[in-house]
Each structure stands twice: as C-alpha cells, then as structure tokens.
Amino acid sequence: MTDVFVRVAIDQPMPVLFDYRYSLPADPIAGKLVLVPFGRREVVGLICEVLSTTDVPANKLRDVSNICVDCPPLSAQWIALASFAADYYQRGLGEVALPALPQALRDASRWERLLAVEERFSLLPAGRAEIHDVLPARATALRRLADALAAEKSLGLSDARALHPKAAAIFDEWLARGWIERAAAETPPPHESPTGAAQLPHLTDEQRDAVTAIAGAQGFAPFLLHGVTGSGKTEVYLHALAEMLSAQPDAQALVLVPEINLTPQFEAAFRARFAALAAGSIVTMHSGLAEGERARNWLAAHTGSARIVLGTRLAILASLPKLEMIVVDEEHDPAYKQQEGLRYSARDLAVYRAKQLDIPVVLGSATPSLETWWQAEQGRYTRLTLTRRAVADAALPVVRLVDLEEERQRGRASVEGLSGPLIAALKSRLERGEQSLVFLNRRGYAPILSCEACGWVAGCPRCSAYAVLHKPERALRCHHCGWESRIPKSCPECGNIDIAPMGRGTQRVEETLASVVPGARVLRIDADSTRRKGSAEALFSDVHAGEVDILVGTQMIAKGHDFRRVTLVGVLNADTALFSHDFRASERLFAQLTQVSGRAGRAGLPGEVLIQTRYPRHALYLALSRQDYVGFANATLAERRDARLPPFVYQAMLRAEGRTLEAAIAFLEEAAAAFAPLPGADRVTVYDPVPLTIVKVFNVHRAQLLLESGSRAALQSALRAWQPVLRSLKGVLRWNVEVDPLDV
C-alpha cells in the first residue's frame, strides 16, 4: 500500500505547515479538517496538501487521529484567500484559517453531531408566567437558562449546556411541568409577504443609474457608492442583489456592516425584501451570536443553502462557495480593522476576494475613507454618486456652529456643557412632538474624579489612565482593563470629602437633560446601557416607536439608523479630536460628525444640527457646515501627499509589550538594529521607538516602532525577512506586527 501524507495548517504562531502520515479509511482531501497530535495534546488542523512523499524522517512522523467526514471540504479558493491574508498580514496560515471557523468545528468531539438536526426548546405561556416565581433567587444558572428561553424563539441544547451543564436534565423536568415544549428545528424568523413591484420604494434617477451599473458589471468591478446620508444606499444594495439573485439562482452574496447593533435593521430589511427565498436563506454572522447559532449559520453559508450572508468583519473569511457579489456598507468605518490576533482589514480583504473571484464589490459610504477616495480619483474604482436624499422633500439638515467662546463672552452660561441655543432647540422640538439626538462620544458619568484640595485624581492601579466615574452604578471603572472600585467617600490622599467629577459623559448629560428639558423622555444608548443581549435592539425599537423625546448616545447611534422623527442633532465635545497626534483624527471626526448629522431630517421634516465648538472657524467645521466632503477629502489628501502619509506611502507597526517600558523600548531598538542589514531595508524608513499614548494597560507596558515605505512590495519583502529575526529576540512578553495600522 502506498504511503499517504498530508500537510496540515495548525493555529500556532509559526509560518509553517506540518506533515503527518495519513492512514484513516476516509479519503484525505485538501480543505478537510483533521485531528492531529501536536506536542502533548491533540489539536484540529486543516489539510492544505495531500502528498505521496515527505522530507520528514519516518521516526518523526506522527499519524492523523481523526478526520471530519460530515463537513464538506473548504475550497481551494478559500484556502488561497486565507493564504493571501496570512502572507500580507505577516501571520501563519493556521493563525488565519482556524480562527476563521466557528468554535464547533475546532472541537473534534462535536464533529459527529455537527450536521445533525439539533433538538430545540421553546418557552410555553405557562412557563413564561410561572418559571421565574418558582426558581430560587440564588439559582443564577437556572435563571440564566430561563432568561435565554424567554429572550429567544427557541433555544438549542448545545447553547443551553453553555449556560448550565445539566441543561438536558433540567429541560426534561421543565417539559414534565409543562413550561417548555420541543421544537424540531429552529423557528425561522417570520417573513413579511412580498410587497410586489408596484409597492417597492421608487428609485431616484441616481439610484437607478447605480443599480444598472452594478447589475451590469462583468468580472471584477470595484464600485464606490458615495451617497449623502439618507440617499438610499441600502435600497441600491437591495435592488442590485435582487437582480443578481434573479439572474443566478444558486448565487450567494456577502453584505458587511461595521457593528453588531446595525445587523437587526439590515436583517429585517433584507428578510422583508427577499421574503420569497426559502427559510434559512438569509443568515447573520457576528461575535454576538451564540456558539451553536454561529456554527449553524456558517455551515449554511459553507454548504450553499444560505443565499445572503449578513455580518460584521469576521464574515469576510466565511466560506461561500458560490459567492457572486460583496457589499461593504459604511466602508470607512474603523471597526472593519481587527485590532487583536490577525490584524486584518475586512474592507481590503473584500476587495481582494472580489478580485480573486472576478466578481463585483460595492463599497458604500457618505464619507469614504481617503484610501478608497484616492482609488476612485485614480480611476481604479468606479464612483457612483447619490447627491440627494431618497425620500421626497427630505433635504440635508442645516449645520450650525455654536461658538462657546462667544456664548461665554456674552454672559450666556451653559448648563453642564449644554449651551443656551441647544437647550432652546431641544425644548422647541419637544413642543412640536419631534425627536432630538444628543451625541457625545464619551460614556460614563465623568472621565475624571478629583480632589481640588490636593490635586488627587482617581486612576486605575493597573493602567496609566484615569478611572471613569459611573454614577448610576456608584463605581469607578477603567475602560481599558475593566478594573472597578466603589466611589471613595473622601479623598484617599488628604481626606477631603469634597471630591468632584470633572468633564462629562453620556450618563451626566442624560441626568442634565432630565432637569433642563422638563417633561422630556430621555433615553441613553451606549455600551453601558446595552450590555445584555438584545438590549440595544429593544432600546432602538423604543426610539422608532416614538417613545423617546431625546436620545443621548455615543457612536453607537451615529450611523446607519433611520430615525424618522429626529429633526435635531446636538453634538458635544467634538473639539477634543481636532488636535490629536494621530494624522487620521480629522478624517474620523469629519466622518463621525457627518454620520451623526445625517440622522436628522430623514423623513421630510426640516433637520438641524448644532455643533458646540470653541473653534468655529476651523477648516473642518467650515467644510462640514457646507456638507462639502469632496472639498475636505481633496484638501486632506493634498496635505497627506505633502507630508508623505498614507495613501501615498505604506506603513507597518511593530508593537511590544513588556513588564517595564524600558524592556519594551530595548526590544524595539534591538529589532530596529536587526532590520537595517536586511535585503530591501534601504527602501524602508524606520522611526525611533516610542511609548503608546496609554503606556500601561493591565500592568503591561507598551511601545511601538513605525516603518514606512513608498513601495508596498519593498515593505512586505523586508517584513517577511524580519519575522525570523524577531522570533529570535527575547526580553518582552509579546510583540506583533501590524500592516496598514489605523492607530498611529
């Protein structure tokens, strides 16, 4: 019998594949998952090649333990995508391929029941009425299980076991009590009836031209859909996808959104529009899904039964064997860049994947990233423009700048950061029965708690950062490491009891609004108020239902949401980003303010935006008040060209974490010295190592080293040669190389 060997990718920080002897009954196929011994344990790996010979000595070869038979193999194209990402982002293939799979596939003990129909359970009316009264108050795991049943239409046994290890026995007892019932399969979300062509939203001429261009594209065709807020970019996506799915009955489409809280409204819109598709044809993929649900959705995409996959950045690495179109909504959003592990850009991988598959990709935004805008300016991307709002009589809001310095000089004192003009505007909207939105990108009650007597400031003992005051929870909390403490009754340094908050967060603004706008129903939406699963969706539903007069929030409310009755947007504390050391700060601020401004006046009612600032003549604010993204983008690109900044150069960042800052800096200095003699290093500029802005996080000190080159190929080649050298260096806890860093 001829020996057979397989070359396997394993999730290890090494850019190598491992050879194993294969002697199992099932045929070895590239793309199949296998269980292999690695060191003293067994791990799941991915077969990348099947070989008849190997250079590994026979006495060092080990045997494949098991193979996942039920799951169809990952395609050669998918492996090629993972290989490209690994090579470009300077990681091993296993570090890309294995984490891209749902946890259920990386657990060999679950392979046999992977494709089996999972037994599911639903809560009956009797259970909903009785279960919480009967369960003991201290039975937290049981109550967690009951809460999950109450929140979901049906709950699978695997997800239930994650909440309580004895879930199967508990469900048997609850079945006997008549609290729950078995559901053979997950209840599909209800579909609305097809609306019929005559009732579909009427497309503007600009929308129709965009749909025609996208639907008529042949082969690789990158489009930038540049549309003002409220111009109906989603409607363009829906029409283009409908035409593609009609022409290609088995085709799949991938739609990316930047944040989890945007998926419910997108999913509702897609399910309503494509109600004729079979149940399960539209699935979501994001980190907020329960493990079992994510695995089922991934498998639906992998087997081709899911026609439309809607997800956040992790969905770009989903297996879609019949993928024919990719859409990236709000393509400028920094959330598309992964900041841990494999530091990839989902937007950039979307463009590469479209080129690899020779299919169209649509990048949509009201404020495109300057990298994307430059590509369109160079003619590499086709620009499709939507210059006006889709709803009849809906115009862009009027942007007004409230000069805080002028208000102070005229004796018009603000109330806890809210200027007189903004308070008056909020009251007038309340009287007219309209909604208002107040935007402040800082959560908590106040960023600082201090003592005026001795100058003490509450800080995190584990980070070089202040502890944020959270008044409703009566706690000080670090937003970097999660450290938490009770609010001290007096200054721990001098004993002064008059310690006071400085600055404002969303909690403080919420409290202030309740007093300065009497009778208003104020709702806060931020990361603190939406911690529980489904809470964000419930809060946004209250806003859409008209049960809220003033919505206060962070960037969670700034983009993608279609608030039909919001006519006023107030922006607080935007000036802090004007003078950041990060050269991308102005681009992000312009995008953020444009997006939040776009929430006003979307349904035909006149919209107004009041931005409080001490710098009303700043070029960014002037461009914003004119709604002039094009002018802002071209001026900023000119500045970057002169300063030799991206997109005119290419960057990479080496970051090191050590027990001391000196150790991290020393590692980076040694790494820089080792870089100099490498081939191609003369075409790369290496800057001096510097500490990060937040130097210490969780008792770990951090520093970074920036590399820059006018040639992407030269930078990549030098980084590739540098990797073995970096692995040989000692002295730090961790290090990582990030290609195309967003935070510099």
Phi, psi and omega in degrees: 000132181287134178291144177237137180233154177231145177256122194241136172268132181234145181288080178222148182284056178220132183276050181226158172255159186241134180270139178224153173278139182241123181220021179281158181297319181291144181294138174283132182227134176300132183102351178276151176269140181226156174257124185228151173285137178216110187066231181263007181228173177250136183228161176272135178226173182243125176291122178256332179214149171248126189238155172260343178222163177211152178272353180285129179303145184301326182285350178254353179285142176238161187263146172294131184276323185200161177226142179280102186281320190288329183277124178302150183294149172291142187286162176298326178294322179293318178297322178295322177297313179297323179294318177298314180299319179296316182291314185291320183265013171061049177228168175284152180302320179295330179290342178263309189292313186289314177296342178286347181267152176295154184303327181299327178282338180270005177243102186298336181291346182257001185298320186295327182257015186299313184260005178287152177288117185282137176290132183233159185227144179235149180277129178273161178306322180297319178293320180297327182278328191251330197299317183288333178285330184275324184293138178299145183298329183271357180278072188297321181293319178296318179293326176296320178295317179294320179297321179295320177295322181290329184276334185254153175293323175205152184234127178283156183295325180295318177293324179295321179295330177293334179271329180209123185298336181254034185299322182299313180292322179296318179295324176300318180293318182289331173296316180295328180280349181081021180275328184228168175222158177280140173238120187301324180216164180300132179292118181292149177302143181296137178262137171282156179293147176305137185280340183087145187301324184292335183263358178294150179305138180287129179278140171286169179300320180293319177297317181296320178296321179294315179298316180300318181295316182291313182294331182270003183292142177242127179072202181293120182216099178276127180243138167256112176267095182264103182230139178299161179301133180082010183276357176088040178295322179299322179296324176296315178303312185298315180293318180295319179293320179300317180293321179294314181292329178291320181283333183231091189303331183259005187289158175240154177227148178240125180239120182256138172235154188285332187224152181300321186290351176271346185293323182301314183289325176295316181298319179297318180295319181289320179294322179294318183287323183251043182297336182286343179291154180296152177302139182089359181282343177241120181231158178247154176220115174198168186289348180279352180284150172295153186305315181294319180294320179297320179296318181295319180293320178298316180294324177297321177290319183294324180272353177090359181285334175275123182272324180234125177250123181246123184199176175272194190303328183295339182290344181295337179260015176290151177274115178230094187293342183240033184294128182233352177200143177235135176237131176241104181276146184051053190299341181284347193293130179298341180297343177287350178261117178290134185251004177223156179061233176289110186270074185258160172256116180296326178295313181294321177292329177297317178294317179297316182296322177296320178293319179299319183268354180062052183227165177284150173226134183246121177253112185251139177187151169277338180225076183304151173300151182294333175296315180291319179299319180295321177299319179291321179298327180278355179086007179282331174247144175276123181268126175246126190243133173242107189266349182222162182289150186283327181287133179302136178070004178270118180249161175297146182292155175278127181261123179239143180257125177265111182282104184293328179292319177295320178300319180293316181296330180272006177076019179264086184291142176277161179248106180050046176087355178260118182287162179301312178302323180290317179298317179297320180294322178296318180295320181293324177293322178298317180296328181273358180075023179257165183258153178233157179230129177245122187251126174215116186274055177208113182271176186089182180270315178207144182286344184220139169241123188222167177246120181289336184289315185241354179087006178299140176231134180292121180234164176279130180291346183254349184227157174272062183210155176286152173273131184274135179280126175244096188293314181301326180270357183052051186217154166259133186222136175270126181276003180256319183241349179091000178303143183218145179211157174290152178290126180293148180281340179209168180295125180291348181268314186238354178086000180297131182273351182269053173280143189220151177284147175236137182083179185222141171238182184297327179296320181290321177296320177301315180296318181294317182299325180297333182265325184274341175239077185302140177086350181283140174271108186257133179231135178252131176234113175206187184295335180282324183274355184235034183289324184281146180301131178085353184291321180298315180300320180294319180293318178295327177297322177298320179295312181297330181280358179081016181271007182230137177264318180230122178258127178246134180188177179262202183298347177301330183259003192274344188217149169081339185272137183256083179276105189289334186253005178281122179241352180226134173236127175249133182245125180250144168059037179284339186297336185299335182271353185291329188240033178290153176286343181281123183293345178271358186299317182294322178298316180293319181295316179299316179296315182298314181290324176296317181295313182291326176298326182291353177284346185266142171069037185272346185246024176103340177282143180300136181250150180221142179235125177248116180252116179279129183205155171260002183228063186293344180261011176295140184302325181296314181293324179294318177295322180294319181293336176270000185056041189253075177295319184301313179297317179298313183298314182293322178293318180292322176297322178297319177298318181291325177297317180293325183270359182056061178238161178306142012270017183268350170223170181241140187236156169216154183230128171259120178246142180231145178236127182225172178288337174226158177294324179299321180294319180294316179295318180298320178298315182293322177296319178294321179295320179295319178295323180286338181285325189306317182277001183289152177301131179085355182296336181292347179260007182238132175270128179247120181271167179291147176291143180221154175292154173289163180302310171265098190292315186245128175227123180055044178066017177246131182266141189231142177215165184218157180228121184264135174240145187213142179207151175279354180238118177298319181297318180295319179296314180298316181298316180294320178298321180297318179288336183283331187305310180299325179295315180298323180293338181274346182279148180239175171112352178232164179285315182210156170213157176208151175253128177245124177268139183055057181294146177266328180255109183242000000 
